[in-house]
Amino acid sequence: MVGDNYRFGEYELDMPRHQLRRAGEPVHVEPRALDLLCHLVGRRDRVVSKNELLDEVWGDRFVSEAALTTALRTARLAVGDTGSRQQLIRTVHRRGYQFVAPVTVAGVDSPAGSGLESATADAPGGADRQTIRFCRADDGTRIAYATVGSGPPLLKAANWMSHLDLEWTTPVWSHWLRGLARNRQLIRYDERGCGLSDWAVPGFTFEDWVDDLETVVEAMGLDRFPLLGVSQGGAVAVAYAVRRPERVSRLVLAGAYARGRQVRARDEAERDAADLDLDLARVGWMHQDPSFLRIFASQFLPEGTPQDWEEFTAFQQRTTSPANGVRFLEEFARIDVSDIAHRVDCPTLIIHSRDDGRVPASQASELAALIPDSRLVLLKSRSHLLTAFEPAWDEFLTHIDAFLAE
């Protein structure tokens, strides 16, 4: 870290020279503020607590939190992070601060213009350059897939609300990509109907999604690999693991379920609730109703701020068309892999938020009961998609790293 230059936007943070430059020209920054900026940029993969900043920047000197606030404000001014959206340094309520801007990392010993950089703005947070390619399913649908990082592969089955390019700059997914691509090659793709894949497609069924996963596997030339499924992507991953047991070495299911809401409804009241949920979704998506879209966002990020929900909504609106949004939700409600899950024969980690409001933890328990060689981990969280700003996120990555390393 001390031998690196960090570039973000017009700025370059030269660690060896302890200097901030803008468009090549030095920017004067008060020393404590520059120390704080260096610490945050160098540890941008996690939230840095106030106590850590006070210890690292001021050492044994006793200072109040007011000094930290002043230094933080000075650092933000120096890098132009003066808006209310905190696009570079984000305040994490009750936890601390995190540098969230896309960063390019270059070793200072690299010759000028050599291009030998370990990251690009397309893949912030220390990951390698992201490469996006395209392949075609048997029905002609164009599927976009991407690789980032280096090391053993991890393939992530597609789930809705993805966009291979935009994911790097949204708080919904950016920390997932940085964390999952750490010390490995992360392979992911946009499923048909969203992101960079074709939106107008001949087929839009669950089996089409499983076929698309297989198309990406063949395009990558993968032999045997671990597979991650998030949300409804978990059911797709289960179906593929049953179809191609010789390919899947380990299976990780996060926030997943075996049966969609309409399928798992046990009585008339639950069926009515499932139908109402789908009807509201149809109206909300077709009319782009802001009130519905905010409620939808809050189900995924219950601990989020209004700003988080706005960013979530803006991102989901750019991932697919309103018509496709409705088609996705209708198909999700009908998912059912409960009759084949017992045929998964690879070690499986099932990890789920204990108080998930979108997919109840009972669905994770059902998967654990169905899949023979599985283990269940429940995290202390209400989020369907874990955020970078909750303790459960670090625990989530720790469990996955340990499981894949076994």
The 8 nearest C-alpha neighbors of each residue, nearest first, counted from 0:
[[1, 3, 2, 41, 14, 4, 106, 42],
 [0, 2, 14, 3, 15, 4, 41, 13],
 [3, 1, 0, 15, 107, 106, 14, 4],
 [4, 2, 106, 0, 107, 1, 105, 14],
 [3, 5, 13, 105, 12, 104, 14, 106],
 [4, 6, 104, 12, 11, 103, 102, 3],
 [7, 5, 11, 103, 102, 10, 12, 104],
 [8, 6, 102, 10, 101, 9, 103, 11],
 [7, 9, 10, 6, 101, 102, 11, 100],
 [10, 8, 22, 21, 7, 11, 6, 20],
 [11, 9, 21, 7, 8, 20, 6, 22],
 [10, 12, 6, 20, 5, 19, 13, 21],
 [11, 13, 19, 5, 4, 18, 14, 6],
 [14, 12, 4, 18, 16, 17, 15, 19],
 [13, 15, 17, 1, 16, 4, 3, 12],
 [16, 14, 17, 2, 13, 1, 3, 18],
 [17, 15, 18, 14, 13, 19, 12, 2],
 [18, 16, 14, 15, 13, 19, 12, 33],
 [17, 19, 13, 16, 12, 20, 14, 25],
 [18, 20, 12, 26, 11, 25, 13, 21],
 [21, 19, 25, 24, 11, 26, 23, 10],
 [20, 22, 10, 24, 23, 9, 25, 11],
 [23, 21, 9, 24, 10, 20, 11, 25],
 [22, 24, 21, 20, 25, 11, 10, 9],
 [23, 25, 20, 21, 22, 26, 19, 10],
 [26, 24, 20, 19, 21, 27, 23, 18],
 [25, 27, 20, 19, 28, 21, 24, 77],
 [28, 26, 25, 29, 19, 77, 18, 20],
 [29, 27, 33, 30, 26, 77, 32, 74],
 [28, 30, 32, 31, 33, 27, 73, 70],
 [31, 29, 33, 32, 28, 34, 35, 27],
 [32, 30, 34, 33, 29, 35, 70, 56],
 [31, 33, 70, 35, 74, 29, 34, 30],
 [32, 34, 36, 30, 35, 31, 28, 37],
 [35, 33, 31, 37, 32, 36, 56, 30],
 [34, 36, 32, 38, 33, 37, 56, 31],
 [35, 37, 33, 39, 38, 34, 40, 74],
 [38, 36, 34, 40, 35, 39, 41, 33],
 [37, 39, 35, 41, 36, 40, 42, 34],
 [38, 40, 36, 42, 41, 37, 98, 43],
 [41, 39, 43, 37, 42, 38, 98, 36],
 [40, 42, 38, 39, 43, 37, 0, 44],
 [43, 41, 39, 40, 44, 45, 38, 47],
 [42, 44, 98, 40, 45, 39, 41, 97],
 [45, 43, 42, 124, 177, 46, 174, 178],
 [46, 44, 43, 42, 47, 97, 387, 98],
 [45, 47, 97, 96, 95, 48, 388, 94],
 [48, 46, 96, 95, 97, 45, 51, 49],
 [47, 49, 95, 51, 50, 94, 46, 96],
 [50, 48, 52, 95, 51, 53, 47, 94],
 [49, 51, 53, 48, 52, 54, 47, 95],
 [52, 50, 54, 48, 53, 49, 55, 47],
 [53, 51, 55, 49, 54, 50, 56, 48],
 [52, 54, 50, 57, 51, 56, 55, 49],
 [55, 53, 58, 51, 52, 57, 56, 50],
 [56, 54, 52, 58, 53, 57, 51, 38],
 [55, 57, 53, 52, 58, 54, 34, 35],
 [58, 56, 53, 60, 54, 55, 59, 61],
 [57, 59, 54, 55, 60, 56, 53, 61],
 [60, 58, 61, 57, 54, 53, 55, 62],
 [61, 59, 58, 57, 62, 54, 53, 56],
 [60, 62, 59, 63, 57, 58, 53, 54],
 [63, 61, 60, 66, 64, 57, 53, 65],
 [62, 64, 65, 66, 61, 67, 53, 68],
 [63, 65, 67, 66, 68, 62, 49, 53],
 [64, 66, 68, 63, 67, 69, 62, 70],
 [67, 65, 69, 64, 68, 63, 70, 62],
 [66, 68, 64, 70, 65, 69, 71, 53],
 [69, 67, 65, 71, 66, 70, 72, 64],
 [68, 70, 66, 72, 71, 67, 65, 73],
 [71, 69, 32, 73, 67, 72, 68, 74],
 [70, 72, 74, 68, 73, 69, 67, 75],
 [71, 73, 69, 75, 70, 74, 68, 76],
 [72, 74, 70, 76, 71, 75, 32, 69],
 [75, 73, 77, 71, 32, 76, 72, 70],
 [76, 74, 80, 72, 77, 78, 73, 79],
 [75, 77, 79, 73, 74, 78, 80, 81],
 [76, 78, 74, 75, 79, 73, 28, 26],
 [79, 77, 75, 76, 80, 74, 10, 87],
 [78, 80, 76, 81, 77, 75, 82, 74],
 [81, 79, 75, 78, 82, 76, 87, 85],
 [80, 82, 79, 76, 75, 83, 85, 78],
 [83, 81, 84, 80, 85, 86, 79, 75],
 [82, 84, 85, 81, 86, 80, 306, 89],
 [83, 85, 82, 86, 306, 89, 81, 80],
 [86, 84, 89, 87, 88, 83, 82, 80],
 [85, 87, 84, 88, 100, 80, 89, 99],
 [88, 86, 100, 99, 98, 85, 80, 89],
 [89, 87, 98, 85, 97, 99, 86, 90],
 [88, 90, 85, 97, 96, 91, 98, 87],
 [89, 91, 96, 95, 92, 88, 97, 85],
 [92, 90, 95, 96, 94, 388, 89, 93],
 [91, 93, 94, 90, 95, 388, 96, 89],
 [94, 92, 95, 91, 48, 90, 49, 388],
 [95, 93, 91, 92, 48, 96, 46, 388],
 [94, 96, 48, 91, 49, 47, 46, 90],
 [97, 95, 90, 47, 91, 46, 89, 48],
 [98, 96, 46, 89, 88, 43, 99, 47],
 [97, 99, 88, 43, 87, 39, 40, 100],
 [100, 98, 87, 97, 88, 43, 101, 89],
 [99, 101, 87, 98, 102, 86, 7, 88],
 [102, 100, 123, 120, 7, 124, 99, 103],
 [103, 101, 123, 7, 6, 120, 124, 100],
 [102, 104, 119, 6, 118, 120, 5, 7],
 [103, 105, 5, 118, 117, 4, 116, 102],
 [106, 104, 116, 4, 3, 107, 117, 5],
 [105, 107, 3, 108, 109, 4, 2, 104],
 [108, 106, 109, 3, 2, 105, 4, 110],
 [109, 107, 106, 110, 2, 105, 3, 111],
 [108, 110, 107, 106, 111, 115, 113, 105],
 [111, 109, 113, 112, 108, 107, 115, 114],
 [112, 110, 113, 109, 114, 108, 107, 115],
 [111, 113, 114, 110, 115, 109, 116, 105],
 [114, 112, 115, 110, 111, 109, 116, 105],
 [113, 115, 112, 116, 111, 109, 110, 105],
 [116, 114, 113, 109, 117, 105, 106, 112],
 [115, 117, 105, 118, 114, 104, 106, 119],
 [116, 118, 127, 104, 105, 115, 125, 126],
 [119, 117, 127, 103, 128, 126, 104, 125],
 [120, 118, 103, 121, 122, 128, 123, 102],
 [119, 121, 101, 122, 123, 102, 103, 118],
 [120, 122, 119, 123, 129, 128, 167, 164],
 [121, 123, 120, 119, 129, 126, 128, 118],
 [124, 122, 101, 102, 120, 125, 121, 119],
 [123, 125, 126, 177, 102, 44, 101, 43],
 [124, 126, 118, 123, 127, 104, 117, 102],
 [127, 125, 148, 118, 124, 122, 123, 177],
 [128, 126, 118, 148, 117, 147, 129, 122],
 [127, 129, 118, 119, 122, 147, 130, 126],
 [128, 130, 147, 146, 122, 127, 121, 131],
 [129, 131, 145, 146, 128, 132, 147, 144],
 [132, 130, 145, 144, 129, 146, 143, 133],
 [131, 133, 144, 143, 145, 130, 134, 142],
 [134, 132, 143, 142, 144, 141, 135, 131],
 [133, 135, 142, 141, 143, 218, 136, 132],
 [136, 134, 141, 140, 139, 142, 137, 133],
 [135, 137, 140, 139, 138, 214, 211, 141],
 [136, 138, 139, 135, 140, 214, 210, 211],
 [137, 139, 136, 140, 201, 135, 202, 200],
 [140, 138, 136, 137, 135, 141, 200, 201],
 [141, 139, 136, 135, 138, 200, 197, 142],
 [140, 142, 135, 197, 196, 134, 139, 133],
 [141, 143, 196, 134, 133, 135, 140, 191],
 [144, 142, 133, 196, 188, 195, 189, 132],
 [145, 143, 188, 132, 187, 131, 133, 189],
 [144, 146, 131, 130, 187, 186, 188, 132],
 [147, 145, 186, 130, 185, 129, 184, 187],
 [148, 146, 129, 185, 184, 127, 128, 180],
 [147, 149, 184, 127, 180, 126, 183, 185],
 [150, 148, 184, 183, 182, 147, 151, 127],
 [149, 151, 183, 184, 182, 152, 148, 181],
 [150, 152, 183, 184, 153, 149, 182, 224],
 [153, 151, 184, 183, 185, 224, 150, 154],
 [152, 154, 185, 225, 226, 186, 184, 224],
 [153, 155, 186, 226, 187, 185, 227, 152],
 [156, 154, 227, 187, 226, 228, 186, 157],
 [157, 155, 228, 232, 227, 236, 154, 212],
 [158, 156, 190, 232, 188, 189, 155, 187],
 [159, 157, 232, 231, 229, 156, 160, 161],
 [158, 160, 161, 157, 190, 193, 327, 231],
 [161, 159, 315, 318, 158, 162, 193, 319],
 [160, 162, 159, 194, 189, 318, 163, 158],
 [161, 163, 194, 165, 164, 166, 318, 195],
 [164, 162, 166, 165, 161, 194, 189, 195],
 [163, 165, 162, 166, 167, 121, 195, 194],
 [164, 166, 167, 162, 168, 163, 169, 314],
 [167, 165, 169, 172, 168, 164, 162, 173],
 [168, 166, 173, 165, 169, 164, 122, 172],
 [167, 169, 166, 165, 173, 170, 101, 100],
 [168, 170, 171, 166, 173, 167, 172, 165],
 [171, 169, 172, 173, 168, 174, 386, 307],
 [170, 172, 169, 173, 311, 386, 166, 384],
 [173, 171, 175, 166, 170, 174, 169, 176],
 [172, 174, 167, 176, 175, 170, 166, 169],
 [175, 173, 177, 176, 172, 178, 387, 170],
 [176, 174, 172, 178, 173, 177, 179, 387],
 [175, 177, 179, 173, 174, 178, 180, 172],
 [178, 176, 174, 180, 175, 179, 124, 181],
 [177, 179, 175, 181, 176, 180, 174, 396],
 [178, 180, 176, 181, 177, 175, 185, 183],
 [181, 179, 185, 148, 183, 177, 178, 184],
 [180, 182, 178, 179, 183, 177, 148, 126],
 [183, 181, 150, 180, 149, 148, 184, 151],
 [182, 184, 150, 149, 151, 180, 181, 148],
 [185, 183, 149, 148, 152, 150, 147, 180],
 [184, 186, 153, 180, 147, 146, 152, 154],
 [187, 185, 146, 154, 145, 153, 155, 184],
 [186, 188, 155, 145, 144, 154, 185, 156],
 [187, 189, 144, 143, 157, 145, 190, 163],
 [190, 188, 194, 196, 143, 157, 161, 162],
 [191, 189, 157, 193, 188, 192, 196, 142],
 [190, 192, 196, 193, 197, 198, 142, 189],
 [191, 193, 198, 197, 190, 323, 199, 196],
 [192, 194, 319, 318, 198, 191, 196, 190],
 [193, 195, 162, 318, 189, 196, 161, 319],
 [194, 196, 143, 162, 189, 193, 197, 163],
 [195, 197, 142, 143, 191, 194, 141, 189],
 [198, 196, 141, 192, 199, 191, 140, 200],
 [197, 192, 199, 193, 200, 191, 196, 319],
 [200, 198, 197, 192, 201, 191, 140, 323],
 [199, 201, 202, 198, 140, 197, 192, 191],
 [202, 200, 203, 199, 138, 140, 139, 207],
 [203, 201, 200, 204, 207, 138, 191, 140],
 [202, 204, 207, 201, 205, 200, 191, 208],
 [205, 203, 207, 206, 202, 208, 330, 327],
 [204, 206, 208, 207, 209, 203, 330, 334],
 [205, 207, 209, 208, 204, 210, 203, 235],
 [206, 208, 210, 204, 205, 209, 211, 203],
 [209, 207, 211, 205, 206, 210, 212, 204],
 [208, 210, 206, 212, 211, 207, 235, 239],
 [209, 211, 207, 213, 208, 212, 206, 214],
 [212, 210, 214, 208, 213, 209, 207, 136],
 [213, 211, 209, 215, 214, 210, 216, 208],
 [212, 214, 216, 210, 211, 215, 217, 209],
 [213, 215, 211, 217, 212, 216, 136, 218],
 [214, 216, 218, 212, 217, 213, 219, 211],
 [217, 215, 213, 219, 214, 218, 221, 220],
 [216, 218, 220, 214, 215, 219, 213, 221],
 [217, 219, 215, 216, 220, 214, 134, 221],
 [220, 218, 216, 217, 221, 215, 214, 186],
 [219, 221, 217, 218, 216, 222, 215, 223],
 [222, 220, 219, 216, 223, 217, 224, 218],
 [221, 223, 246, 220, 224, 216, 245, 247],
 [224, 222, 246, 247, 248, 221, 245, 225],
 [223, 225, 247, 248, 246, 152, 226, 153],
 [226, 224, 249, 248, 153, 247, 250, 154],
 [227, 225, 154, 250, 155, 153, 251, 249],
 [228, 226, 155, 251, 252, 250, 156, 154],
 [233, 227, 229, 232, 252, 156, 236, 155],
 [228, 230, 253, 232, 233, 254, 255, 252],
 [229, 231, 255, 254, 232, 233, 253, 228],
 [232, 230, 233, 234, 255, 158, 229, 331],
 [233, 231, 228, 158, 229, 235, 230, 234],
 [228, 234, 232, 255, 236, 229, 231, 252],
 [233, 235, 237, 236, 232, 231, 257, 238],
 [236, 234, 232, 238, 233, 237, 209, 239],
 [235, 237, 233, 239, 234, 228, 238, 240],
 [238, 236, 234, 240, 235, 239, 233, 241],
 [239, 237, 235, 241, 236, 240, 242, 234],
 [238, 240, 242, 236, 241, 237, 243, 209],
 [241, 239, 237, 244, 243, 242, 238, 247],
 [240, 242, 238, 239, 343, 244, 243, 342],
 [241, 243, 239, 240, 238, 244, 237, 245],
 [244, 242, 240, 245, 246, 241, 239, 247],
 [245, 243, 240, 246, 241, 247, 242, 344],
 [244, 246, 243, 247, 223, 248, 240, 222],
 [247, 245, 223, 244, 243, 222, 224, 248],
 [248, 246, 224, 244, 225, 223, 249, 240],
 [249, 247, 225, 224, 345, 223, 246, 250],
 [250, 248, 225, 346, 345, 247, 347, 226],
 [249, 251, 347, 226, 225, 227, 348, 346],
 [250, 252, 227, 348, 347, 349, 228, 226],
 [253, 251, 349, 228, 233, 255, 227, 229],
 [254, 252, 229, 350, 255, 351, 349, 228],
 [253, 255, 230, 351, 229, 383, 350, 252],
 [256, 254, 230, 233, 253, 252, 229, 231],
 [255, 257, 362, 258, 363, 234, 233, 366],
 [256, 258, 336, 337, 335, 234, 366, 362],
 [259, 257, 335, 334, 256, 263, 262, 336],
 [260, 258, 332, 334, 333, 262, 261, 331],
 [259, 261, 332, 263, 262, 273, 264, 258],
 [260, 262, 332, 264, 273, 259, 263, 333],
 [263, 261, 259, 260, 264, 258, 333, 332],
 [262, 264, 260, 261, 258, 265, 259, 269],
 [263, 265, 269, 270, 261, 262, 266, 260],
 [266, 264, 263, 269, 267, 270, 268, 262],
 [267, 265, 269, 268, 264, 270, 271, 263],
 [266, 268, 270, 269, 271, 265, 264, 272],
 [267, 269, 271, 270, 266, 272, 265, 264],
 [270, 268, 272, 264, 271, 266, 267, 273],
 [271, 269, 267, 273, 264, 272, 268, 274],
 [270, 272, 274, 268, 269, 273, 267, 275],
 [273, 271, 269, 275, 270, 274, 276, 268],
 [272, 274, 270, 276, 271, 275, 261, 260],
 [275, 273, 271, 277, 276, 272, 278, 270],
 [276, 274, 278, 272, 277, 273, 271, 279],
 [277, 275, 273, 279, 274, 278, 272, 280],
 [276, 278, 280, 274, 275, 279, 281, 273],
 [279, 277, 275, 281, 280, 276, 274, 282],
 [280, 278, 282, 276, 277, 281, 283, 275],
 [279, 281, 277, 283, 278, 282, 284, 276],
 [282, 280, 278, 284, 279, 325, 283, 285],
 [283, 281, 279, 285, 280, 284, 286, 278],
 [284, 282, 288, 280, 291, 287, 286, 281],
 [283, 285, 287, 321, 281, 286, 282, 280],
 [284, 286, 321, 282, 287, 283, 281, 322],
 [285, 287, 288, 284, 283, 282, 321, 281],
 [288, 286, 284, 283, 285, 289, 292, 321],
 [287, 289, 283, 286, 291, 290, 292, 284],
 [290, 288, 292, 291, 293, 287, 283, 312],
 [291, 289, 293, 292, 288, 294, 283, 295],
 [292, 290, 294, 283, 293, 288, 289, 295],
 [291, 293, 295, 289, 294, 290, 296, 288],
 [292, 294, 296, 290, 295, 291, 308, 289],
 [295, 293, 297, 291, 296, 292, 290, 298],
 [294, 296, 292, 293, 298, 297, 291, 299],
 [295, 297, 293, 299, 298, 294, 308, 292],
 [296, 298, 301, 300, 294, 299, 295, 293],
 [299, 297, 295, 296, 301, 357, 300, 356],
 [298, 300, 383, 296, 297, 382, 384, 301],
 [299, 301, 297, 303, 382, 302, 298, 296],
 [302, 300, 297, 303, 298, 382, 299, 381],
 [303, 301, 300, 304, 382, 381, 297, 386],
 [304, 302, 300, 307, 301, 308, 305, 297],
 [303, 305, 307, 306, 308, 302, 301, 300],
 [306, 304, 308, 307, 309, 303, 293, 310],
 [305, 307, 309, 304, 308, 310, 84, 303],
 [308, 306, 304, 310, 305, 303, 309, 311],
 [309, 307, 311, 305, 306, 296, 310, 312],
 [308, 310, 306, 312, 311, 307, 313, 305],
 [309, 311, 313, 307, 312, 308, 314, 306],
 [312, 310, 308, 314, 309, 313, 307, 315],
 [311, 313, 309, 315, 314, 310, 308, 316],
 [314, 312, 310, 316, 311, 315, 309, 317],
 [315, 313, 311, 317, 312, 316, 310, 318],
 [314, 316, 318, 312, 317, 160, 313, 311],
 [315, 317, 313, 314, 318, 312, 319, 320],
 [318, 316, 314, 315, 319, 313, 320, 194],
 [319, 317, 194, 315, 193, 316, 160, 162],
 [320, 318, 193, 317, 323, 316, 324, 194],
 [319, 321, 323, 322, 324, 316, 318, 198],
 [320, 322, 324, 285, 284, 323, 325, 319],
 [323, 321, 325, 320, 324, 285, 326, 284],
 [322, 324, 326, 320, 325, 321, 327, 319],
 [325, 323, 321, 327, 322, 326, 320, 319],
 [324, 326, 328, 323, 322, 327, 281, 329],
 [327, 325, 323, 329, 324, 328, 330, 322],
 [326, 328, 324, 330, 325, 329, 323, 331],
 [327, 329, 331, 325, 330, 326, 332, 324],
 [330, 328, 326, 332, 327, 331, 325, 333],
 [329, 331, 327, 333, 332, 328, 326, 334],
 [332, 330, 328, 334, 333, 329, 259, 327],
 [331, 333, 259, 260, 261, 330, 329, 334],
 [332, 334, 259, 330, 331, 262, 261, 335],
 [335, 333, 259, 258, 331, 332, 330, 336],
 [334, 336, 258, 337, 257, 259, 333, 262],
 [337, 335, 257, 338, 339, 340, 234, 258],
 [336, 338, 257, 340, 335, 339, 258, 369],
 [337, 339, 336, 340, 341, 335, 369, 342],
 [338, 340, 341, 336, 342, 337, 241, 238],
 [341, 339, 342, 337, 370, 343, 369, 336],
 [340, 342, 370, 369, 339, 343, 371, 338],
 [341, 343, 340, 339, 241, 344, 370, 371],
 [344, 342, 241, 341, 340, 345, 370, 240],
 [345, 343, 342, 346, 372, 244, 371, 370],
 [344, 346, 249, 343, 248, 347, 372, 250],
 [347, 345, 372, 249, 373, 250, 344, 348],
 [346, 348, 373, 250, 251, 249, 372, 345],
 [347, 349, 251, 374, 373, 252, 375, 350],
 [350, 348, 375, 252, 251, 374, 253, 376],
 [349, 351, 376, 253, 377, 375, 252, 348],
 [350, 352, 254, 377, 253, 378, 353, 360],
 [353, 351, 378, 380, 355, 354, 377, 381],
 [352, 354, 377, 378, 360, 379, 355, 380],
 [353, 355, 381, 352, 380, 356, 360, 359],
 [356, 354, 381, 352, 383, 359, 382, 357],
 [357, 355, 358, 298, 354, 359, 381, 383],
 [356, 358, 355, 298, 383, 359, 299, 382],
 [357, 359, 355, 356, 360, 254, 362, 383],
 [360, 358, 361, 355, 362, 356, 357, 354],
 [359, 361, 363, 362, 353, 355, 351, 364],
 [360, 362, 364, 359, 363, 365, 358, 366],
 [363, 361, 365, 256, 360, 364, 359, 366],
 [362, 364, 366, 360, 365, 361, 256, 367],
 [365, 363, 361, 367, 362, 366, 368, 360],
 [364, 366, 362, 368, 363, 367, 361, 369],
 [367, 365, 369, 363, 368, 364, 370, 257],
 [368, 366, 364, 365, 369, 370, 373, 375],
 [367, 369, 365, 366, 370, 364, 371, 373],
 [368, 370, 366, 341, 367, 340, 365, 371],
 [371, 369, 341, 367, 340, 373, 368, 372],
 [370, 372, 373, 341, 369, 344, 368, 343],
 [373, 371, 346, 370, 347, 345, 344, 374],
 [374, 372, 347, 371, 348, 367, 370, 346],
 [373, 375, 348, 349, 347, 367, 376, 372],
 [374, 376, 349, 350, 367, 348, 377, 373],
 [377, 375, 350, 349, 378, 351, 374, 348],
 [378, 376, 351, 353, 352, 350, 375, 379],
 [379, 377, 352, 353, 380, 391, 351, 376],
 [378, 380, 353, 352, 391, 377, 381, 354],
 [379, 381, 352, 382, 378, 354, 353, 391],
 [382, 380, 354, 355, 352, 301, 356, 383],
 [383, 381, 300, 384, 385, 355, 380, 299],
 [382, 384, 299, 355, 357, 385, 254, 300],
 [385, 383, 382, 299, 386, 300, 254, 171],
 [384, 386, 382, 392, 383, 387, 391, 389],
 [385, 387, 388, 389, 384, 392, 171, 382],
 [388, 386, 389, 392, 174, 385, 45, 46],
 [387, 389, 386, 91, 46, 390, 94, 392],
 [388, 390, 391, 392, 387, 386, 385, 380],
 [391, 389, 392, 393, 394, 388, 387, 379],
 [390, 392, 394, 389, 393, 395, 378, 379],
 [393, 391, 395, 394, 390, 389, 387, 385],
 [394, 392, 396, 395, 391, 390, 397, 389],
 [393, 395, 391, 397, 392, 396, 398, 390],
 [396, 394, 392, 393, 398, 397, 391, 399],
 [397, 395, 399, 393, 398, 394, 400, 392],
 [396, 398, 394, 400, 395, 399, 401, 393],
 [397, 399, 401, 395, 396, 400, 402, 394],
 [398, 400, 402, 396, 401, 397, 403, 395],
 [401, 399, 397, 403, 402, 398, 396, 404],
 [402, 400, 404, 398, 399, 403, 397, 405],
 [403, 401, 399, 404, 405, 400, 398, 348],
 [402, 404, 400, 405, 401, 399, 249, 225],
 [403, 405, 401, 402, 400, 399, 398, 151],
 [404, 402, 403, 401, 400, 249, 346, 399]]
